[in-house]
Amino acid sequence: MKLFAAILLTLSALSALAADTEMPPMPTPIAEFRTWLTNSPADRKMALARRSETARKAIEAKLEEYSGLTEAERERRLGALELRWYLRPLMQTAPGTPQRAEALQRVPVYWHPIVKERISEWDKMGAALQKEVLDHELTMQFLSSAPQAQQAVLQAMNPAERDSFEKRAKQWKILSATERASIDNRLGRFFSMDAERQERALNGNNFPAEERQEMEKTLKAFRELPIDQRQECIESFGKFASMSREERIAFLKNVERWQAMTPEDRDKWRKVVKKVPDRPPLPQGFIPNPPPMPGQ
Amino acid sequence: MKNPDIEELIDKVMAGRLTAEEERRWAALVLQQPDLEENMALGEALRNLSPPPEVSSNFTSRVLEELNRPARTDRADGWLEWLRWPGFARLTGAAAVLAVGFIVLQNQHQRREQMDKTVRTFAGVVSAVAPNQPSAQPEAVVAVLKDFEAIRRLPDSAPVDYGLLAALGSN
């Protein structure tokens, strides 16, 4: 009996010791790849020596590709990939469970703030939507994207593309702070006018004939919308008109992406946006640069 | 007829003591000078007036003082007259009507300007959102505005480098 009690005590002490010992963070292959990018060719050769020839060639090709990118673009891609690497196991655990806590222990501490923020966004979606979007690429991109998504969109543009969007963004007038505050009301008033008064307002602006024709068509489409949808559009327009130059450019780029998406993809994304609140703006460079790998 | 004769005749008319001959002469004279009869009536009226009131002892000095008052005081009084009722009421009323008219006009002008700006901004957004799709433009614009939040929050489009993941995963 005494022996049994002693065994129980020993087992319990060992179990407590195991629980107290934190699991070491798991270095990702992406973090390792990031280090190879800064290594000398000789160090790289040594690091890849234990790999098969096929694997080594594939990695070397990728190292060459990533060396040719700008630092910002390189970090954008690798940061998203690494964040995805840490999130994926967490997404398969329920909040508050030991599994979740254990999976989080495997994430390096300097990644914790952003990983916790993104996993809480995932938790907000609820089980039904989570099941629907687990393999939805856009949702994964959302969860693993850089905090400053708009800046990332701008950085990813080539100069010609950026120039073209800038020209389009210039077509709408920048409003002063006071004007922005009242644009919803004014636009609401405009759309509640009868056709004749709208016509008079258009006359006051001397639009070219073609532009005017398009405006009239758009106004007609607006008039035919149900009141709640019209109101929604008016509110959106207020936000739209008050965007900064950079936001406009990123938005116009997003419009093109949106128009190229499948209806199913759009529908899933609408559901995610409805469930997950907008992210507050964060200081630039929120994703920390990883520390050097052990042995480097 | 000589003047002394006429004056004597007038005296007699005024005293009401005319003979038949004098009556005839008076009628002939009035025919020649019609204003004579009016003067006679005026003299009669003056005689019938009540005696003038007694004048105070310093009347002359007060009249002179009034005459010698500086001219600028008169002018100031004239201007200040506007500040007295009912001139002041008229002045205030006119100013209020002008001010209200000005405010109404200014307000209308401002509202029109704001509406013009709104329409221009709207037109700018319309052509920026769907620049190359004239036939589908209204629907495209409405669709973009309806899905504004979903579009704005589209994540960074960085492609997932599955090739890299595969390369790193292989040994």
Interface residues (C-beta under 8 A of the other chain):
Chain A: P29 I30 E32 F33 R51 S52 T54 A55 A58 I59 A61 K62 R76 R77 A80 L81 R84 E137 L138 M140 Q141 F142 S145 A146 A149 A152 V153 A156 R168 A169 Q171 W172 K173 L175 E179 S182 I183 R186 L187 R189 F190 A201 L202 G204 N205 F207 E211 E214 M215 K217 T218 K220 A221 F222 L225 Q229 E232 C233 S236 F237 K239 F240 A241 R248 F251 L252 N254 V255 R257 W258 Q259 R266 W269 R270 V273 D278
Chain B: R112 Q114 M115 D116 K117 T118 V119 R120 T121 F122 A123 G124 V125 V126 S127 A128 V129 P131 P134 Q137 P138 E139 A140 V141 V142 V144 L145 K146 D147 F148 E149 A150 I151 R152 R153 L154 P155 D156 S157 A158 P159 V160 D161 G163 L164 L165 A166 A167 L168 G169 S170 N171
